[in-house]
């Protein structure tokens, strides 16, 4: 379900030098098997370099691919924790960036800590804004994300600024769990009208419901957002049927209430 013909785009021409062979080998070995299927060695090297440059910061972001249409693929590396994807989405909303696709991965470091390596394809929320997404902006995204992680900025406050979907698009919202689990994860499928802040609306609702996103796949096409989230409880436990219905109802309500405002 995670394979696909993704257009990764050309590599960013301004990427700094890569990591050492030892760091690259350790990074590659620590990433999930599905990540190694999706990305070639050149892309893995760029992601490893971002993880290396994060250092001791709570979060760090870089453009790892710049696309001809002005959009860009960001590599965001941060301390992994429940609610991280909603924090990332909030940081992007503040920078007026709209999420096209997002792939979420997690790896275990040598000291036992977990680190998120999230790959997010973004575009400007406004068609009139044609400036390239550069290193200064990515630095700001990383700083905002660090502030959210440390509690200095509220994700909920940012979420209140999200926009309603544009008129003329299919307004229907579909939220459902798959009948068969992915390992021990409950697979939630969400389809809704695309709009700036869509990912933030969904992920904040998931966080508020006490679920943790283990994996995700987010895509947009034809004015619609297609999202899949593999979920467990904060504790790592399996979501019961009752909990799944609570989560499904909460996500559906968050999307439809926002759409009606």
N, C-alpha and C positions, 0 to 999 in steps of 0.2 A: 504493500500500500504506500510505501514511502519512495518507491522508484518513480522516475518520470523523466521526460525530456525537457529538463530545465535549460533555459538560455542564460548561462552564467555571465556572458558578456566578456569583453576584453579586460585583461588585467590592468589595474591602476598603474600608470606609467611612473608615478612618483613614490612607489612603495619603497621603504628603506631596506637595508640589507637584511637577509634572513637570519634565523637562529642557527646555533651550532648543530652539528650532526647529532650530538648526544641529546640536546634538548628536543630536536625534531623527532628523534626516535621515541623518546619518552612521551611526547605529546601524542604522536600517532597511536602508540600502544594504548594510551589511556582513553582514547575516544571510542564511542560505540561502533560496532561493526557496520551499521547502516551508514554512518558518516563516511567511512572509508570506501563504501560502495558508490556514494554520490559524488565524491570529490577526487580529483586526480592529485598527483604529488605536488604539482606547482601550487594548487589552491591550498592544500594542506600546509605547505611551507609558509604561505602568507598568513594563514590563521594562527599557526604556531608562533610566528613573529609577533602578532598582536598580543597573544597570551604572554609572551616573554616581556614585552614592553609595558604590560599592565603593572608589573612589579608588585608593590605592596598596596596599590590603590584599590579601593573597593570596587571600582568599575573603570573601564577604559574602552574607547571606541575608535575605529579607523575605517576609512573607505578602503575596501580591498578590491573592488571592481567599479569602475566608472563606465556607465552605459551611454551610447550615442544619443539617446533621447533625453538626456539630462538627469535621469534617475541614477541611483547608485546602490551598490550592495555594501552594507556595513557589517563589520565583524565587531560584536560587542562582547567583551569578556568581563565577568563580574563574579563576586562571591555568590554562590548558588544558594537560594533560599526561597521559601514559599512567597509568592507574590512578585517574584522578580520580573516576569514577563509583563505584568501590569505596570511595574515601575518603568521598564524600558518603553512601553507604549506611551506612558505619560511624558517621559522625556522627549519622545519624538513629537508628541502633540504640541509641547511647548515650543519646539523649533519649527512648527508648522510643516511637518513632514507626514506624508500619508504612507501607510504600509501596503506594499503590493504582495509580498511573500515573506514568510518568516519560517525558519527552521531552527528548532531549539535542541541543543545537546548539552550533556553534562559529563564531566570527567572527574576522577578522583586524583588529587595531588599526592605527592610523596608523603606529606605530613598527615594525610588522612582527610584534609579539607576537600570540599567539592567546589568545582569551578564551572560556571555556565559559559558555554561558547555558543552564542546566538548569532545567526546569520539572517540579516533583515534587509530586504530590498525595499527602498523607499523612493518616493518622488515628492516634489513640492505640492503642497495642498492647493496652491493657487497656480493656475495655468499661466498667469501673468508674471510669475516669478521664475525667471529662466537662469538665475545664478547657479553655477555648479556647486555641488555639495563638497566642501573641502575639509582640510585638516583642522582648521580653527573651529569650524562648526562641530566636527566630531569631538574635539576636545571639550567643547561646551556641553555636548550631549553626555559625555562621560562624567563631567563634573555635576551636572544636574542629577544624573542617575545616582551618583555617590551621595548627593544630598538627600535624595529620596530614601535610599537605603539606610542612611544614618538618622532619618526621622526629621530632618530640617525642613523638608517640603512634603506636603500631603498629596498623595496620589488622588484621593477623593476630591480635593479642591481642584486639581487639574482636570479631572474627569467631568466636573460640572461645566467646563467650557467647551465640551465636544459639541459638534454641529449635528443637526438633523440631516437625513439623506436628501439629496436634491430631488425636485419634482420630476415626474416623467419616468421614474424607474419602478420596477416591480416592487411593491411595498411588502410582499409576503415575507414572513420570518419562519424558518424551520429549525427546531432544536430537538435533537433526538440522540439517544445512546444506541450504539450497535448492539445486536443481540449477543454477539460473541466477543469476549474480552481479548485484548492484546496482552498476552502474558497475564499479569495480575492487574493490568490497568483497564479502567473503564473508558471506552472510546466515545467521545462526544462529538457529534457533527452539528455544525451551525452554518446555516445559509441565510443571508440577509442582504438588504440593500447596502452597497458600499458607501462609506462616507468617512471623512477625517475623524479619527478617534474611535473607529469601529473596534479595533483590537483592544483598545483601552477599556471600552465599555464591557466587552466580553470577559477579559481577563480579570478585571476588578471584581465583577460579579462572582467569578470562580474563586477568587481569593477570599472574598467576604463569606463565601459558603464553606470555607475551611478545606478547600481542595488544593492539591499541588499538581502543577503541570509537569509531567515527566517528559513528554514529547509533544510537539505541535507541528502542524503544517497549515499554513495560511496562504490562500491565493485569491486574486480578484480577477474578474473577467466580465465584460459586458455590463458594468455597473453593479455587479453582484459580488459579495464576498463569500468564499467557500473556506470554511475553517474546520480543522479536526484537532482535538486535544485528547491526549492520553492522560487520564487523571487517577490519582490516588488520594487518600486522606493525608492531612499534614503529617500524621504519624507513620505514613507509608502503607497503611492498611487498605484493604479493598473496600470500595464503596458498595454499600448494601443497596437493595432495590429501593428502599425508602429514601436513602440519601440521594440516589440518582434522580429520583423524581423531584426532590427538593432542589437539587442543582439545576435540573432541566427547567423547572418552573422559574427559578430566579434569573437564569440567563435570558429566557424568553421575555420575562417581564422587563428586564433592563433594556432590552432592545426595542420592545414595542412601546414602552413608556417614553423612551428617548425620542422615538420616531414620531410620537403624537404631540410632543411639546411644540 
